[in-house]
Amino acid sequence: MTAAKLPAIGCEHPMAGIARRTHARVPPYAFYEGRKQDWRFSMADEVTLVGQEAEGLAARACRGAGATEPTTRSLVAATMSAALFGPPTLGFPHLVDYLDSFRDGRISTNPQPKLNRPFAAFFVSDADRGIAQLGFDQAFDQFVETVRHFGVAIFTQTNSYTAGELGYFVRRLAAEGIVGLAATNANAMVVAKPGGPAVYSTNPLAFGFPMGDGSPPMIIDQASSATAFVNIVAAASEGRSIPAGWAVDADGNDTEDPNLALKGALLAFGGRKGANVALMVEMMSAGLSGGPWSLDTPDFRSGDVSPGVGMTVIAMMPGVDQAARIARARTQADRLAGLGVFIPGVTGTSKKEQLTIPAGVHRRIAEFAANAPAAGNMSLA
């Protein structure tokens, strides 16, 4: 599986018409403080696009933000994957974070990732302040070949923007019949215990297992926090309360008010056990890659400094008799589903034929797309 095939324009476009902004460093959540009607999550007005229209819009927006063709291809492929198969908030709404970051300097528009292999099955990528997906894409074919040769391989990367939908990376591997485990971090926004400071990011962990026989793969992609950050923003936007145990306010007190939570921090899921998982992810992502700890990571939503975060992907062949192991796993997944167990990535999963995007998100993306060079407006057919 390769990144989405987009026309090679071969041009690097300045961010004409969209002024570059810089911001002072802000504490976690301050970017969303007071946004009771965040345009990203308001579904009062929606725009519906078919896949090819959405892909073309995303590509033009990336080019309009100044991204080169390799970055555009990688980011559009990841955005479409999240929009079609993953959480909607990590599709087109999150694309706006990337576009703003291109403009403001948090993401390099023309990175040159550097790949090294200190050991035969150990890949080390420096993303050169670019998107995480580009460095992974450039190593992907070698990485898959190495996994098939040795049975296992490890990919680490640092100096990148946040990874977006982490499930995308293991979904790519599952399409090749490979089991994947991925971990990443970002700036600190999760407390290890109530009353303590924010020390971890949401620190997601993703796992993918191929199901074979044309079935969608099992994809588990979840944060170490009690809920995803975007759910707090959505609740504040819609005027809803949040369950106790999700977050604390600025004084470290448990809160059910999402607006107070935006000024505070998230809690780890399951108390100390969830905090231990967040610590494990921190060591897998920042520890193995050499990337910054969450405590030291610049905010990915403001300023002109790259978060420079790390990511680790561990890939394995599904056993000696691969077809038999995959078939066995599929049978067990079906068995569990028959008992009412939700199988992430499999249960109720089907590729969406159309995408529904909040009108505010569509409008912001269209603003960037309008600044694409003439060649960037070509059809993607």
LOVEXZA-531111 format. One record per residue (C-alpha): residue number from 1; residue in three letters; z, x, y. Coordinates in pm, whole numbers. Example, Ala and Ser with C-alpha at 12.3 -4.5 7.8 and 13.67 -1.06 7.14 Angstrom:
# residues 2
   nr  rest      zz      xx      yy
    1   ALA     780    1230    -450
    2   SER     714    1367    -106
# end
This chain:
# residues 381
   nr  rest      zz      xx      yy
    1   MET       0       0       0
    2   THR     -88     133     343
    3   ALA     -24      27     697
    4   ALA    -230    -257     839
    5   LYS    -589    -155     908
    6   LEU    -658    -189    1278
    7   PRO    -969     -75    1467
    8   ALA    -946     288    1572
    9   ILE    -970     276    1948
   10   GLY    -895     642    2002
   11   CYS    -748     604    2348
   12   GLU    -410     648    2507
   13   HIS    -356     396    2783
   14   PRO    -108     437    3069
   15   MET     132     147    3121
   16   ALA     -63       5    3412
   17   GLY      83    -299    3580
   18   ILE     423    -273    3414
   19   ALA     667     -72    3618
   20   ARG     881     184    3440
   21   ARG    1252     106    3466
   22   THR    1550     325    3396
   23   HIS    1902     203    3340
   24   ALA    2246     355    3355
   25   ARG    2418     395    3021
   26   VAL    2600      71    2936
   27   PRO    2861     -19    2675
   28   PRO    2753    -206    2359
   29   TYR    2646    -567    2423
   30   ALA    2641    -533    2803
   31   PHE    2262    -581    2798
   32   TYR    2309    -939    2676
   33   GLU    2627   -1018    2866
   34   GLY    2607   -1357    3034
   35   ARG    2267   -1455    2890
   36   LYS    2344   -1813    2791
   37   GLN    1977   -1899    2751
   38   ASP    1816   -1585    2615
   39   TRP    1440   -1644    2607
   40   ARG    1407   -1472    2271
   41   PHE    1600   -1740    2085
   42   SER    1524   -2057    2276
   43   MET    1302   -2265    2050
   44   ALA    1263   -2551    2299
   45   ASP     904   -2435    2349
   46   GLU     711   -2268    2070
   47   VAL     371   -2111    2020
   48   THR     207   -2127    1677
   49   LEU     -38   -1856    1572
   50   VAL    -225   -1785    1251
   51   GLY    -169   -1439    1105
   52   GLN    -482   -1274    1247
   53   GLU    -411   -1407    1598
   54   ALA     -53   -1280    1584
   55   GLU    -164    -941    1455
   56   GLY    -423    -907    1731
   57   LEU    -171   -1003    1999
   58   ALA      81    -748    1870
   59   ALA    -183    -474    1858
   60   ARG    -301    -540    2212
   61   ALA      58    -546    2337
   62   CYS     134    -209    2178
   63   ARG    -178     -58    2333
   64   GLY     -93    -221    2664
   65   ALA     249     -55    2650
   66   GLY      74     281    2607
   67   ALA     116     333    2232
   68   THR    -147     544    2059
   69   GLU    -344     409    1766
   70   PRO    -126     556    1486
   71   THR     189     412    1644
   72   THR      15      79    1704
   73   ARG     -96      52    1341
   74   SER     248     132    1203
   75   LEU     438     -98    1437
   76   VAL     200    -391    1395
   77   ALA     222    -363    1016
   78   ALA     604    -362    1027
   79   THR     614    -649    1277
   80   MET     382    -865    1068
   81   SER     579    -786     752
   82   ALA     905    -893     916
   83   ALA     744   -1203    1065
   84   LEU     580   -1311     738
   85   PHE     848   -1217     487
   86   GLY    1166   -1115     667
   87   PRO    1407   -1255     926
   88   PRO    1206   -1409    1213
   89   THR    1429   -1240    1474
   90   LEU    1318    -898    1348
   91   GLY     950    -987    1381
   92   PHE     804   -1076    1718
   93   PRO    1132   -1112    1912
   94   HIS    1224    -755    1814
   95   LEU     873    -635    1903
   96   VAL     970    -699    2267
   97   ASP    1247    -439    2229
   98   TYR     984    -187    2121
   99   LEU     747    -276    2404
  100   ASP    1024    -248    2664
  101   SER    1127      83    2512
  102   PHE     773     223    2529
  103   ARG     767     134    2896
  104   ASP    1116     264    2977
  105   GLY    1083     589    2782
  106   ARG    1319     524    2490
  107   ILE    1022     555    2253
  108   SER     751     817    2284
  109   THR     409     654    2305
  110   ASN     242     960    2150
  111   PRO     484    1115    1900
  112   GLN     385    1389    1659
  113   PRO     617    1351    1356
  114   LYS     686    1669    1163
  115   LEU     735    1658     786
  116   ASN     904    1924     573
  117   ARG     992    1944     204
  118   PRO    1287    2180     155
  119   PHE    1299    2071    -211
  120   ALA    1022    1939    -431
  121   ALA    1142    1578    -413
  122   PHE    1322    1586     -77
  123   PHE    1128    1487     236
  124   VAL    1262    1561     585
  125   SER    1088    1399     882
  126   ASP    1141    1453    1253
  127   ALA    1003    1139    1422
  128   ASP     962    1317    1758
  129   ARG    1124    1025    1945
  130   GLY     872     781    1802
  131   ILE     912     470    1590
  132   ALA    1071     512    1249
  133   GLN     776     349    1073
  134   LEU     522     612    1182
  135   GLY     699     908    1024
  136   PHE     749     707     705
  137   ASP     384     599     699
  138   GLN     259     955     739
  139   ALA     470    1070     444
  140   PHE     420     758     232
  141   ASP     136     864       2
  142   GLN     298    1200     -76
  143   PHE     634    1031    -119
  144   VAL     501     777    -371
  145   GLU     314    1047    -563
  146   THR     633    1255    -581
  147   VAL     840     960    -705
  148   ARG     590     899    -982
  149   HIS     594    1267   -1077
  150   PHE     969    1331   -1074
  151   GLY    1098     979   -1124
  152   VAL    1298     996    -801
  153   ALA    1257    1124    -444
  154   ILE    1446    1114    -116
  155   PHE    1305    1065     234
  156   THR    1521    1136     538
  157   GLN    1426    1104     900
  158   THR    1589    1165    1234
  159   ASN    1499    1155    1605
  160   SER    1349     804    1591
  161   TYR    1395     465    1751
  162   THR    1591     210    1548
  163   ALA    1428     114    1218
  164   GLY    1375    -258    1283
  165   GLU    1365    -459     961
  166   LEU    1501    -212     706
  167   GLY    1371    -427     420
  168   TYR    1018    -332     527
  169   PHE    1059      20     388
  170   VAL    1177     -88      43
  171   ARG     921    -371      39
  172   ARG     650    -108      82
  173   LEU     786      80    -219
  174   ALA     827    -233    -431
  175   ALA     457    -306    -379
  176   GLU     394      25    -553
  177   GLY     623     -65    -845
  178   ILE     905     156    -713
  179   VAL    1274      76    -668
  180   GLY    1406     162    -321
  181   LEU    1738     196    -141
  182   ALA    1743     250     236
  183   ALA    2013     302     499
  184   THR    2009     347     876
  185   ASN    2233     329    1181
  186   ALA    2213     282    1560
  187   ASN    2458     274    1850
  188   ALA    2819     171    1783
  189   MET    2888    -203    1799
  190   VAL    3113    -268    1495
  191   VAL    3488    -208    1472
  192   ALA    3638     -82    1147
  193   LYS    3945    -302    1201
  194   PRO    4053    -564    1457
  195   GLY    4192    -399    1767
  196   GLY    4007     -74    1705
  197   PRO    3711      67    1898
  198   ALA    3349      14    1798
  199   VAL    3268     308    1569
  200   TYR    2968     194    1360
  201   SER    2640      22    1421
  202   THR    2563    -285    1212
  203   ASN    2461     -18     956
  204   PRO    2224    -214     730
  205   LEU    2155    -134     368
  206   ALA    1833    -247     200
  207   PHE    1744    -255    -170
  208   GLY    1412    -343    -326
  209   PHE    1324    -401    -692
  210   PRO     968    -490    -801
  211   MET     938    -809   -1006
  212   GLY     581    -751   -1124
  213   ASP     338   -1015   -1255
  214   GLY     239   -1108    -900
  215   SER     593   -1217    -815
  216   PRO     753   -1125    -482
  217   PRO     998    -835    -512
  218   MET    1373    -869    -490
  219   ILE    1464    -753    -138
  220   ILE    1826    -732     -29
  221   ASP    1858    -639     338
  222   GLN    2196    -693     498
  223   ALA    2419    -552     766
  224   SER    2762    -402     706
  225   SER    2889    -626     985
  226   ALA    3008    -981     922
  227   THR    2686   -1105    1078
  228   ALA    2377    -962    1238
  229   PHE    2392    -887    1610
  230   VAL    2101   -1122    1679
  231   ASN    2304   -1414    1542
  232   ILE    2566   -1361    1813
  233   VAL    2295   -1358    2080
  234   ALA    2136   -1672    1930
  235   ALA    2470   -1857    1929
  236   ALA    2531   -1766    2293
  237   SER    2180   -1878    2383
  238   GLU    2225   -2214    2211
  239   GLY    2581   -2273    2331
  240   ARG    2726   -2272    1978
  241   SER    3058   -2129    1867
  242   ILE    3069   -1862    1598
  243   PRO    3293   -1858    1290
  244   ALA    3624   -1676    1306
  245   GLY    3599   -1332    1152
  246   TRP    3258   -1248    1295
  247   ALA    3359   -1070    1615
  248   VAL    3632    -973    1859
  249   ASP    3644    -989    2238
  250   ALA    3678    -695    2475
  251   ASP    4055    -684    2411
  252   GLY    4011    -672    2033
  253   ASN    4116   -1032    1975
  254   ASP    3935   -1251    1723
  255   THR    3702   -1491    1904
  256   GLU    3479   -1785    1826
  257   ASP    3310   -1765    2168
  258   PRO    2979   -1574    2133
  259   ASN    2981   -1486    2504
  260   LEU    3316   -1312    2464
  261   ALA    3184   -1150    2146
  262   LEU    2894   -1004    2344
  263   LYS    3151    -826    2561
  264   GLY    3343    -709    2255
  265   ALA    3227    -600    1913
  266   LEU    3136    -722    1566
  267   LEU    3369    -703    1267
  268   ALA    3273    -550     935
  269   PHE    3223    -803     656
  270   GLY    3508    -833     408
  271   GLY    3758    -635     612
  272   ARG    3823    -283     488
  273   LYS    3569    -313     206
  274   GLY    3290    -389     449
  275   ALA    3406    -109     676
  276   ASN    3383     127     378
  277   VAL    3023      15     321
  278   ALA    2949      81     690
  279   LEU    3097     429     649
  280   MET    2886     489     338
  281   VAL    2572     384     529
  282   GLU    2675     611     817
  283   MET    2693     907     579
  284   MET    2366     815     405
  285   SER    2173     771     729
  286   ALA    2321    1008     986
  287   GLY    2497    1239     740
  288   LEU    2200    1312     513
  289   SER    1936    1313     786
  290   GLY    2129    1507    1047
  291   GLY    2084    1223    1295
  292   PRO    2351    1122    1548
  293   TRP    2660     932    1443
  294   SER    2675     575    1572
  295   LEU    2949     680    1816
  296   ASP    2711     933    1972
  297   THR    2392     723    1971
  298   PRO    2246     602    2304
  299   ASP    2197     226    2333
  300   PHE    1855     126    2202
  301   ARG    1825    -157    2456
  302   SER    1869      27    2786
  303   GLY    1817     359    2962
  304   ASP    1540     611    2909
  305   VAL    1697     815    2628
  306   SER    1579     782    2268
  307   PRO    1849     667    2024
  308   GLY    1721     948    1800
  309   VAL    1874     782    1495
  310   GLY    1849     872    1129
  311   MET    1733     690     817
  312   THR    1741     768     447
  313   VAL    1523     612     178
  314   ILE    1591     684    -190
  315   ALA    1308     587    -426
  316   MET    1316     564    -806
  317   MET    1083     465   -1084
  318   PRO    1222     158   -1266
  319   GLY    1289     334   -1596
  320   VAL    1094     512   -1867
  321   ASP     908     205   -1991
  322   GLN     835      75   -1644
  323   ALA     649    -245   -1731
  324   ALA     917    -348   -1980
  325   ARG    1201    -274   -1736
  326   ILE    1034    -473   -1459
  327   ALA     966    -765   -1694
  328   ARG    1329    -755   -1810
  329   ALA    1452    -760   -1448
  330   ARG    1222   -1052   -1368
  331   THR    1353   -1246   -1668
  332   GLN    1712   -1187   -1557
  333   ALA    1633   -1289   -1200
  334   ASP    1476   -1612   -1331
  335   ARG    1782   -1668   -1549
  336   LEU    2018   -1628   -1255
  337   ALA    1802   -1846   -1033
  338   GLY    1819   -2114   -1301
  339   LEU    2196   -2104   -1266
  340   GLY    2171   -2163    -894
  341   VAL    2199   -1800    -784
  342   PHE    2007   -1709    -470
  343   ILE    1782   -1409    -536
  344   PRO    1700   -1244    -199
  345   GLY    1330   -1197    -142
  346   VAL    1244   -1414    -442
  347   THR    1416   -1752    -412
  348   GLY    1222   -1983    -182
  349   THR     999   -1701     -64
  350   SER     635   -1753      21
  351   LYS     410   -1582     270
  352   LYS     385   -1788     587
  353   GLU      32   -1895     677
  354   GLN     130   -1957    1040
  355   LEU     387   -1800    1268
  356   THR     599   -1991    1515
  357   ILE     709   -1776    1807
  358   PRO     941   -1877    2092
  359   ALA     731   -1935    2402
  360   GLY     935   -1682    2600
  361   VAL     868   -1414    2339
  362   HIS     497   -1496    2337
  363   ARG     485   -1478    2716
  364   ARG     651   -1136    2730
  365   ILE     424    -994    2459
  366   ALA     118   -1140    2633
  367   GLU     218    -962    2955
  368   PHE     194    -628    2777
  369   ALA    -125    -732    2596
  370   ALA    -290    -806    2929
  371   ASN    -257    -437    3016
  372   ALA    -443    -316    2706
  373   PRO    -759    -114    2769
  374   ALA   -1085    -302    2726
  375   ALA   -1141    -153    2380
  376   GLY    -792    -268    2281
  377   ASN    -902    -629    2321
  378   MET   -1152    -605    2036
  379   SER   -1114    -849    1750
  380   LEU    -915    -728    1451
  381   ALA   -1141    -907    1207
# end
